[in-house]
Amino acid sequence: MIETHTLEVWAREAISQETQKALAALRAYCAKPRSAKRLHQARKALARLRAALQDLNELAGSPPAFRERIDELHRRAGKVRDADVQIQRIDVYLEDADREATLELCMLRDALRERRAGARRKLRRALRSVPEIL
């Protein structure tokens, strides 16, 4: 039987490793905030950290404020990523669209770009409150 103390140490170490990976991915994103690839990598790292926190919190006892901050960052990154994906899809649809549909798709793409810009601003604000990233 494994001692509880050993499990706690293991859980904290697992969360610490995922935290470091998420911080590295967020730093990379901050260096190139318009990179969809870096945003996607940061979002995946945040998702893995969230999963580790959910699975191991009972053993590790992570502070609720930390878990809430990770949830917020993941949610905000998701809104930017969702807009990126939707804009990419519209660009594909534009290749085959007739003239009338093209105008509507362009208007929709412009609205999505505005939404993405707002989501990026909110994500940047949230990232500024995490001093380890800067």
Solvent accessible surface area in square Angstrom, and as a share of the most:
residue,aa,sasa,rsa
1,M,239,1.07
2,I,111,0.56
3,E,121,0.54
4,T,88,0.51
5,H,121,0.54
6,T,72,0.42
7,L,61,0.30
8,E,50,0.22
9,V,77,0.44
10,W,139,0.49
11,A,0,0.00
12,R,125,0.46
13,E,92,0.41
14,A,22,0.17
15,I,13,0.07
16,S,51,0.33
17,Q,93,0.41
18,E,34,0.15
19,T,22,0.13
20,Q,101,0.45
21,K,118,0.50
22,A,2,0.02
23,L,20,0.10
24,A,54,0.42
25,A,17,0.13
26,L,4,0.02
27,R,101,0.37
28,A,36,0.28
29,Y,2,0.01
30,C,47,0.28
31,A,75,0.58
32,K,110,0.46
33,P,46,0.29
34,R,186,0.68
35,S,24,0.16
36,A,32,0.25
37,K,147,0.62
38,R,76,0.28
39,L,3,0.02
40,H,71,0.32
41,Q,77,0.34
42,A,1,0.01
43,R,71,0.26
44,K,83,0.35
45,A,11,0.08
46,L,0,0.00
47,A,39,0.30
48,R,138,0.50
49,L,1,0.00
50,R,68,0.25
51,A,46,0.36
52,A,14,0.11
53,L,4,0.02
54,Q,124,0.55
55,D,111,0.58
56,L,24,0.12
57,N,39,0.20
58,E,172,0.77
59,L,57,0.28
60,A,10,0.08
61,G,57,0.55
62,S,14,0.09
63,P,83,0.52
64,P,81,0.51
65,A,73,0.56
66,F,64,0.27
67,R,67,0.24
68,E,114,0.51
69,R,82,0.30
70,I,10,0.05
71,D,56,0.29
72,E,41,0.18
73,L,2,0.01
74,H,22,0.10
75,R,125,0.46
76,R,60,0.22
77,A,0,0.00
78,G,4,0.04
79,K,112,0.48
80,V,1,0.00
81,R,47,0.17
82,D,76,0.40
83,A,2,0.02
84,D,6,0.03
85,V,42,0.24
86,Q,71,0.32
87,I,10,0.05
88,Q,95,0.42
89,R,139,0.51
90,I,8,0.04
91,D,56,0.29
92,V,88,0.51
93,Y,122,0.47
94,L,33,0.17
95,E,140,0.63
96,D,131,0.68
97,A,30,0.23
98,D,93,0.48
99,R,217,0.79
100,E,130,0.58
101,A,37,0.29
102,T,45,0.26
103,L,117,0.58
104,E,107,0.48
105,L,32,0.16
106,C,36,0.21
107,M,121,0.54
108,L,88,0.44
109,R,47,0.17
110,D,70,0.36
111,A,55,0.43
112,L,7,0.03
113,R,100,0.37
114,E,127,0.57
115,R,150,0.55
116,R,47,0.17
117,A,39,0.31
118,G,17,0.16
119,A,12,0.09
120,R,19,0.07
121,R,118,0.43
122,K,98,0.42
123,L,1,0.00
124,R,91,0.33
125,R,135,0.49
126,A,8,0.06
127,L,4,0.02
128,R,142,0.52
129,S,59,0.38
130,V,16,0.09
131,P,99,0.62
132,E,97,0.44
133,I,6,0.03
134,L,143,0.71
